[in-house]
Amino acid sequence: MTDDTQLLTTTDTSLAVIDALVQLDGATASEVGAELGMSESTVYKHLHTLSEHGYVVSHRGEYELGGRWYHLGMYVRNRSKVYELAGKYVTDLSERSNEESDFGVEENGRIVTFYNSVGSSASPSSRLNNYEYMHATAIGKAILARLPESRVDSIIDRWGLPELTEHTITSRAALDEELTRVREQGYAINDRESIPGKRVTGVVAEDPSGGIIGGFTISGPEYRTEDADLHRTFPDILRRVVSNFEHELESQELV
């Protein structure tokens, strides 16, 4: 909840209820009320309304998100031919690196991953945490390094710099230093900052006018991913493949 006078309170509450169901991995109206500091009767009205529209389902008094969200997620991912093309290049990155690859975009100051691949085909991202903080991801830092300072300020003001692992950047001064480094080297690193033991390199993908489309990554587990992979092998592969992606975008006039 916020103090924004333009927000509709009822809609804001329904969205908070949805978020609580995700955080609690399903819950009763009473449990959601306790989580949000709201009365059970108020929560129930929101859950009932969401249920009537297919966004929530109930099993023996416990509520969880309904399958209609999957349809909406597929619509969001497939609404753009650009994103569809990105899936092909995620597979290419994975095959060249023999590691996991992702494609994600920035929305409302967070990173949403649309595709990931660990082999010969790309699939919709199935991560439970698929709405990530920019300061702790390679895609996020690669994009932040390209944004005006005022935009970076607004993102940090809204979402903060939460500590996700012991390696997460949690101060603005450290983040500014990191973004300067990203600009100089042309790629970003997420070194166990969002998920323990996961090392990631990411770069931005551009449209023909230089606008940011999103970002691609290659990642591997700590036990087999060396510094040379993060700073040489992965960036080299990413630059070649993302350049091919950008050239195909332009040739097909998709943007």
N, C-alpha and C positions, 0 to 999 in steps of 0.2 A: 504493500500500500504506500502511496505517496501523498503529498499535499498539493499536487497539481490540480488547479481549479478546473481544468478542461477535462479531467477524467470523469467518466460516468461511474459512480460508486458501485452500482449493481454489476456492471461488466467487470470492473476491477476486482470485485469480490469473487465472481465466478472464475476468473483467471487464477486468482490466488488458491481457490479450491482445487482447480486442476493441477497446479504446481504442487500442492500438498499431496495429492494422490500419487504423483510421480515420486516425490521424496519418500513417502511412506510405503511405496510399492503396494498400493491398495489399502483401504482403511474403511472403518465405519464412519457414519456421520459424527458420532461422538469423538472419535479419534481425530478426525479432521478439525473439528471445533476446538479441541484441546491444542492442536498444533498451531492454529491461527488465532487463538484467543477469542473465539466466537461461540455463540450459543448453538447447541445441536439443532434446534428447530430452524435457525437461519441457514445453517449449512445444508440441512436436508432439503430446503426449498431450492437451493442452487443445484444440488445433486439431482433432484427430481427433474428440474427443467433441462439439465444437460442430458439426462437419461432419455427424456422424451424426444430429443433431437439426435439420439444415437451416439453422443460423445462420451457417455458413461454407461457402464453396465453394472448390475448388482447381482451378487451371488450370496444368498443367505445373510443379507444385511451388510455385506462388505462391498464397497464400490471400487471399481478400477476403470481405467480409460478403455473406451470401446474401439472397435476396429475401424470406425469411420476416420480416425486420425491417420491410419495407414494410407487410406485413399487420398487424404489431403496432402500427406507427405510426398506421395508419389506424384501428385499433381505439381507440387512446388518444384520437385527435382526435374520433372520432365517438361515443364512449361517452356524451357529454353533449349533450342538446338545447340547453343554454346555448351551448356552443361552436359548434354548428351554426348557431344564430341569429346568433352573432357574425360568422360569415362573410358574412351578408347585409349587415351594417352596415359591414364592411370595404369592401365594394363601394360602398356609399353614400358613405363618406368619400373614396374614391378619385375617384368621379365628381364630387363637389362641389369637391374641391381640384385636380383634374387632376394629382394626384401619387400616389405610392405610399402605401398604407396597410397596417398590420399589426394583428393581434390576438395577444397572447401572455399567458402565465400564469407565475407563479412556482412552481417546483418545486425543493425542496431547495436553496434559496438561489441558483438560477440562473433565467434567463428562457428559456422555450421558446416559439417562435413557431408558432402553429397555422395561421394564415391570412395570406396577403398578397394584395394586389390592385394592379394598375397600370392598370386599365381597368374594363370593364363586368362583370367576374366575379371572384369570389374563388377562390383555389386553395390547396391545401395548400402550406405554405412549402417551397421546394425549396433553401433555402440550405445550403451545405455546413457552415457554422458556425451551427447552429441551437440551441445550448445556451450562452447568452451570460451574461457577468458582469453583475450588476445595477448596479454602480457606473458602468458605461460605456454604459448604454442608457436611453432615455427612459422606457420602461415600468418598468424596474428601479428607477430613481430615484423615479418617481412612487409605486411601491409601498413602497420603503424609507422614504419620508417619512411613511408611514402606520403603520409598524410600531413596536412598543415598542423602546426603545433596546437592551434585552437581546437581542432578536431580531436587530437590526442587528449587534450585537457578535458574535453567533454566526455570522452569515453572513460577516462580514469575517474572523473568526478562521479559518473553514474555507477560504475561497477567496482571501483576500487582496485586494489592489487592484492587479492587474497592469496594466502600461502597454501599451495596445494601439496607440495612436497618440501623437503628440507632444502632443495635447490631452487625453488621458485624465487624470482625477483619480487621484492615486496616494497621497494622504495622508489620514488620517482627519480631520484638522482641516478640510481643504478640502472633504471630503465632507460633514461636518456643516454647514458653511456653505451648501453647495449644497442640502442637504435642508431647511434653514430657509427658503431662498429658494423652494423648491418648495411648501412649506406655505403661504407667504404669497401666492404667485401662483396656486396651484391647478393648475399644470401643470409638466411637467419638460422639459428640453432635453437632447438629445445632439448637441452641436455638433462633429462630426467626431471624436468620442471613441472610437467603436468601429470605424468604417470611414473612412479618409481621404476627404474631400470630400463626406461625407453629413451633412446637417443634419436633425434630427428633433425633433418635439414630441410629447409623450405625456401621456395622462391615465388615471386609474384608472376602472374600471367597477365598480359596487357592486351587490350584491343588495338586496332590499327591507329587510333588517335592518341594512344598512350594512357588511356584510362584503365583502371584496375578492374579485372574480371574476377579474380580470386587468386588462389595459390595452390601449388603442388608440393608434395613432400615425398621424401624417402625416409624410412625409419627402420631401425633394427634394435634388438635387445642389447643391453649393456655388455653382456658376456662375449659378444662377438663383433661389436661395433667399435672400431678404433677411432682415435682422433683423426687419422688420415682419411677414414671413410667420411666423417662429418664435414671435413674442411677441404677435401680434394675429390675423392671418388664420387660421393653423392652430388656435390655441386656441379661437377662436370657432366654427369648424366642428366641432371635436371636442366641445365642450360641448353643442352642439345635437344632434348625432347620437348621442352616448353617452347623453344624457338620453332620447332616443327609444328606444334599446336597453333602458335600465333600465325604462322604462315598459312596454315590451312584455314584458319578463321578468316583471314583476309581474302584468300582465293575463293572461298565459298560465299563471301560477303554475308557472313552470319551476324556481324555486328556493324 
